[in-house]
Amino acid sequence: MRLEFNFGQTLRGIAGGSARWLLTLALLMAALLALGAAAQAQVQAVGIRPELLKDVGIDQKLDSQVPLNLEFRDEHGRTVRLGEYFGTKPVILSLVYYQCPMLCSQVLNGLLDSLKELNLEVGKQFDVVTVSIDPRDYPVAAEAKQVMYAGLYGRPGAVTGWHFLTGKDLEIHQLADAVGFRYAYDSVSEQYAHAAAIMVLTPQGKVSRYFYGISFPQRSLRLGLVEASANKIGSPVDQVLLFCYHYDPSSGKYSLVIANVLRAGALLTVLGIALLILLLTRQSHRSLPAGKRA
């Protein structure tokens, strides 16, 4: 007996009715497994959620005035007043910490990507002020961050327009409280739990708009800067929070952010599978003779 394998015929068979539905079923099962894995990770994370996370989040304090008399140290170790960065231009404020092992760099990277797409320039139409929430951070770490991000930004205004500050615990908390940025310190893992977001402030130092996550659409960010420059206060926005804090029993670290990423990844998987099914259905429909098409 001679067996012949016709690859083209096999593909046409897969595109046929019964095989197509089997493929659809398999893809849906894969999607359910992905969702199940993400849900399990989320449940596990919530199950070991430390009490300190109850105090972590962001309260939208639109039109709130930041205290401009607070003193910090700039990237060169010079003592500066927060008010030195306000007065004529809107300011993008980001609260991170420079030794963060996870999400903080993603926030700064996402901000950098958006700034590179803007037709407005740092140091000309607006400034950026990044403040470490960790009082243990020193100006040397702030300077390293500025050198890196100013270089990646690639425009001369970043050297004088994107500032990286450090400070004392009291002043940091006062600034964070003014913009509704609630965070907590875990002495066991020696890490900070906080949400990912940036704020746009008016030239007078009032909170105009919030942007959440690690990706900031440049059109929305540009609109926020234009409104803030005119001293306009935006409206509250829906919160989709990513938390910078992770826990592992062996290392004492909490992995809530990983669960959030898995959940988002599972959603993207489902959307991708739905698109693939649609394309396969259309392709198989076109391959049928005209008289057999539904």
N, C-alpha and C positions, 0 to 999 in steps of 0.2 A: 504494500500500500504506500502510495506516494502522497506526502503531505506538503502542500504549498501554502505559503503565508503571503497574503497580499496586504501590505501595510495600508495602502490607500483605501481598500475595501473595509479594512478593520476600522479605520477612522470614520468612514461613512456610517459604519454600523454603530459606533459609539455616539455619533450625532443623531442616531435614530431615536424613536420614541422611548422604548423601555429602557435602553441603556442610558439615555439622557436623564431619565427620572432616577435611575440608580445613582448616577453621578451627582445629581442634585441632592439626593438623600445623604450621600457620603459627605458632600460639602457642608450641608446643614449640621450633620453630626459633628464635623470638625469644629464648626462655629460654636456649637453648644459646649463642646469640650473646652474650647478657649475661654468661653464665658464662665464655665464652671471653675477653671483654674484661677481666673481672676477673682471670682467671688470667694473662693476658698482662701486665697491670699488675703483678701480684704477682711474676711471673718477672723482669720488668724491674727491679723494686725490689730483689729479692734479688740480681740479677746485679751491681748496683753497690753492694751493701751494704758500708759502711765497716767496717773492722776494729773500730772502737770500739764497735759495736753488740754485740759479743760480751760486753762487760762491762755491758750494760744489761739490767735485769730486776728481778724482785722475789722475794726469798727469804722464805718465810713463817716468821718467827721468833716463833711464838706463845709467850707467857709471857716474852718477852724484856723486860728492864727498860731503859727509856730513861734516859740519864744526866740526872738532874734538876738537876745543878749547872752545866749548860751555860749560857752567857750569850749573849743575843741583844739586839736592839733592837726595841722595840715600834713601833707605827705613829706614835708621837709622838717617836721618837728616844730614848726612855728606855732605859737598860740594864736588862734584866730577866733573872732566872734562869728556866729552863724550869720548875723546880719550883713557881713562883708560880701556875701554871695547873693544878696537881694538888693532891690532898689530900682533896677532898670529893665531887667529881663526875667521871663519866667524860668523856673528851675524844675528839673526832674530830680526827685529825691528817691534814692534807693537805700534800703536798710538791709545790710547783709553782715557777714563777718568773714574776715580774710583767711582764716584757717579752716573754713567750712569744708568738709570732705564730700559734700554732695551738691545740693541744689543752688547754693549761692552763686557759683560760677555759671550755672545755666541761666540764672536771672541776668547776670551781667553780660553773658554772651548774647542772650536774646535781645537785650537792650542795645548792645553794640550793633547787631544785625539791622535793627530798625533804624538806628541813627545813621548808618551808612546809606540807607535807602532814602532818607529825608533830603529834600532840597533846601532845608534849613541847616545851619551849621552850628555845632557846639562852639561856644565862645563868642559867637556873633549875635544870633537871634535868641539864644537860650543857653543856660548853663546846666551842668549835671553835678549833683552833690551826692556822693556815696559815703555813707557813714557806717562804721563798724559798730555792731551792738555788743561786741566783746571788749570789755575794758582791758583785757590782756593783750589786745592787738597793739603793736607799736608802729610809729611812723615808717620804719624801714619796710614793713609789710605793705603799708599804704603806698609808699613810693614805688615798690615793685609792681603793684597793681596799676598804678597810673602809667608807668613806663610801658607796660604791656598793652593796656587798652588804648592809650593814646597812639601807640605805634600801629596797632591793628586798625584803628579808626582812619589813620592815614591823612588827616587834615591838620594843619598847623594850629587851629583853634583849640584842639583838645588839650594841649599842654597847659593853657591858661583857663580853659572852660570846663574841664572835667576834673573835679576835686575829690580826693579820697581822704576822709577824716577819721581820726581816732579820738577817744575821749574817756572821761571818767563815767562810772556807772550811773551816778545821779543825773548828769546832763544827758546821757544817752536815753535814760528812761523818760526824762521830761520831754525830749523830742519825740520819742516813740509814742508816748501817751497823747501828745498834741495831734498826731496824725492817725491815732487809733490802731497803732501797730503793736499788738500784744504778743509777747514772746516769753519763753521760760528757759531757765538753765538747768540742765541735768548734771548734778555733781558726780554721778556714777560714771557716765560716759564722757563727761566733760564736753558736752555739746549743747547747742542751743536749738530749741524747738521753735520754729516760726513759720509763717506762711510766706509764699512767694508773691510779691507785688511791687509795683512802683507807683509813686504819686507825682502828679504835676501840680506845682504851686505857682501862685501869681507872683509878680515882682515884689509885692508887699509881704509875701510869705504866708498867704492863705491857701488852704487846700482846695484845689479846683477840680481834680479828677483822679480816679483810681484806675489802674490797669493791673489785672491779675494774671498769674501764671509766669511762664518763661518765654512767651512769644507775644510781641506787641505790634499789631498791624500798623504799618507806618502811616496810613491815611488817618486812622483814628488818633494816633499819637500826634500827628501834625495838627489835626483839628483841636486836640486838647491844648497844645502849646499856643495856637493862635487865640483860642478863647481865654486862656490864662493870661496872655499878654495884654488882653483887653480887660483884665480883672473880672472875667465872667466865671461863675461857679457852675460846674456841670451838675448833672442829675445822678442819683445813686444808680449803681450798676449791679447786675447779678454777680454773686461771688462764686467762682469756681476755684477753690483753694487747693494748692499743693503744699504739703507740709514738709519742711526740711528737718527731718528727724527720723532715725531708723534704729531698730532694735533687733538684736540677735542674741539668743540666750547664752551662746558661747562667748560673745564679746561684750554683752551688755548694751548693744545698739538696737535701736528700734526702726523697723523698715516700713513705716506707713507710706512714705513716698513711693516705694516700689509697688505697693498695692494699687495706688492711684494710677501709676504708669501702666500696670498690667490691665487694669480695668479700661483705661483709654485705648490700649492696644487691642483688647478684645473687641471693643466697639468698632475700631477701624477694620479688624478682621472680618466682622460680620458685614460691614458695608462693602468691603472688597469682594467678598464671596457673592453677595447679592448682585453686584455689578457683573461678576464673571458669569453667573447663571443667566443673567439677562443677555449677555453677549452670545453665550452658547445657544440659547433658545433662538435668537434672531438668526444666527448662522445656520442652524439646522433647518429653520423654516425656509431660508433662501435656497438651501440645497435640494428641497423637494421639488418635484415637477409642478408646474403651474396649476394643474388640475387637482392636485392633492393638498394644496395649501389651504389651511383653515380660513 
